[in-house]
Amino acid sequence: MSKLARVYNRSRVPLYLQVASVMRQRIEVGHWRSGQRISTLEELEREFEVARVTVRQAVELLAEEGLLYCQQGRGTFVADEAPKRRWLNLATDWASLIEPIKDHIPKIIAVQNPPAGPVLGTGEGKAAHDYVYLRSVQFRDAEPFSIVSLHLARDLFDRAPAEFRKHPALPVLASFERPRIKRAHQTLVIGGADPETADHLKMGVGAPTAECRCIVVDEHDRAIYVGNITYRSDCIKLHMELFRRPSLRGSVREDAGRRPRARTA
């Protein structure tokens, strides 16, 4: 057994998906550029040490995604205007957390026996008196990209229930003058899609996901927003400016002469 075959055997993901993943990455990083003819089926077959049918399946998948196109007698080419992937930049400050999601469309998912309140860890604030639980699939250009499971303080939800059901909750929350937001943060882990997630986000079971936990705490140290968000991994990227401290705008304010009162991570 070759070294590459042993690598394939470590995964239960079908071979053509593994090959497609490598080819997709080559397009994303510019190894294969827009309009360029890629390797022939024979060359890919030898390189990946797989059957011709596996290569064809991988190419067909990327063609369906709009990344490749085939011309009879000429070969397979990278699309001139490939769909923009990694379009959602995970936020590292408050303003950049709000701006990209304000126009997204949530579709509420009915939940039987929702959890009464969030489980809060050290440094995540104290529980509000009561919460509303909202679970939704978020859409961009009619395509699903994330699932949000949210506990929102009921007194804030009651101010604009229709808005919270029609729009992403964070931009609605940020539009309120009160309460002041004392701090906010989000954490990220890499996971895999369970059957329900795969169904809602139109992806394979076990496909990689990015799972974010976002906490917003008000001036009274209440955790007013506790959201667990599962993203398709193929639509996000994380960019961090390592030398410039993020500025905080919107609902998060700074005290003069002091360090910011809230930072996101």
Secondary structure as UniProt FT lines:
FT   HELIX           3..9
FT   HELIX           15..28
FT   TURN            29..30
FT   TURN            34..35
FT   HELIX           41..48
FT   HELIX           52..64
FT   TURN            65..66
FT   STRAND          68..71
FT   TURN            72..74
FT   STRAND          75..78
FT   TURN            80..81
FT   STRAND          88..90
FT   HELIX           94..98
FT   HELIX           99..101
FT   TURN            102..103
FT   STRAND          105..108
FT   TURN            122..123
FT   STRAND          126..127
FT   STRAND          131..140
FT   TURN            141..142
FT   STRAND          143..153
FT   HELIX           154..157
FT   TURN            158..159
FT   HELIX           161..166
FT   HELIX           169..174
FT   STRAND          181..192
FT   HELIX           195..201
FT   TURN            205..206
FT   STRAND          208..218
FT   TURN            219..220
FT   STRAND          222..232
FT   HELIX           233..235
FT   STRAND          236..238
FT   TURN            250..251
FT   TURN            256..257
//
